[in-house]
Amino acid sequence: MASSEHEIQGEGYERIDQYDPVSIKRIGDHYSDILSTIGEDPEREGLKRTPERVAKALQYLTHGYDLDPAAILKSAMFTEDYSQMVLVKDIEVYSMCEHHMLPFFGKAHVAYIPNKCIVGLSKIPRVVDAFARRLQVQERLTNEIRDCIQDTMKPHGVAVVIEAQHLCMQMRGIQKQNSVTTTSAFTGAFLEESKTREEFIKLIGSRLH
């Protein structure tokens, strides 16, 4: 995906929808072939622009490859004498399973314990989105968010919980429509101190399935 599709403004991470026409055509041509292969007519009225639309949608859904999550955090890190837990919960997550390229979606809950450094609160959801807008598995997504915050901010600990529904389970395969997958990842105080971890779980507990 060409970097020219995005513009960096101000703090940086306001995305402008601009698409690389070469990539759009290449992806669109493949989708025309796919439509023909499944028995459709890509020239009929309702499908004439579908390959282009799908190509643009795919570029948007994977635009996280063009983002640097650590840079997002570094753009708004501040020295502050605050050492209690900072929690951002119910962050909407939309991603695509790398096994079937079907969506999974849900909520992320992210907490950290500052070590003389805090970050602008909007940057936490942006980091989540930067990793989610890639082909993913939920387990790796959870770890990547944790590791990025830990490695960039060096806090006393990081906690990440993601709960999501996977269309690859709900629309195909086992077809269990009400299943929810929960993953977690911890560092530092959240691993070493049970009271800290329990406080985090209690704060988000009413939201867990």
C-alpha positions, 0 to 999 in steps of 0.5 A: 500500500502506497504511503501517498494514500495518507496525509499526516497532519498536526499530531499526525494521525488524522487519516485522509481517504486518498487511494493509490489508483495503481493498487486499486486497479490491481486489487479490483482486477482480481476481484473481477476474476473472483466474481466471475469464478463464483458464477457472477457477471461482473458487468451487470449493473449492480456489480460494475463498480464493486471491484473498485469499491471492494479494493478501496474498502480493503485498503481502508480496512488495512491502513494500519500498515501505514501507521507507526503506533509508537510514533502515535504515542510519542506525539503526545507524551508528557512528564507528570507526577501521577502513579495511579492506574490510567484506564481507557475502556470500551475502545471499539475494535474492528479488525480482519481475521488473517485466516479467512479475511472476515471481520472480528469486532468488539471492545478493548480495555487498556490500562497502564501505571505511569512511570513519570510519564503520561500520554494523551488519552486519545492516543491509546485508542489510536494505537489500538486502531493502528494495530487492528487495521491490519490482518490479525489474530486476536491473540497477537493484536492483544500482545502488540498493543501491550508491547507497544505501550510498554516499550514506548512509555516504560510504565510500571505495568500495562494491561490489555483485555480484548473481547470480540466476536468473530464472523469466521465463527458466526457465519461459517464453520461452527456457526455459533452466533453468540460466542465471544472470545476474550484475550488478555496480556499484562506486564509489570505490576499487573503481573506481579501484584494481584491487587493491581490486576484485581483492581483492573478486572473489577473496573472492567468486570461489569463489561466482560461477558 
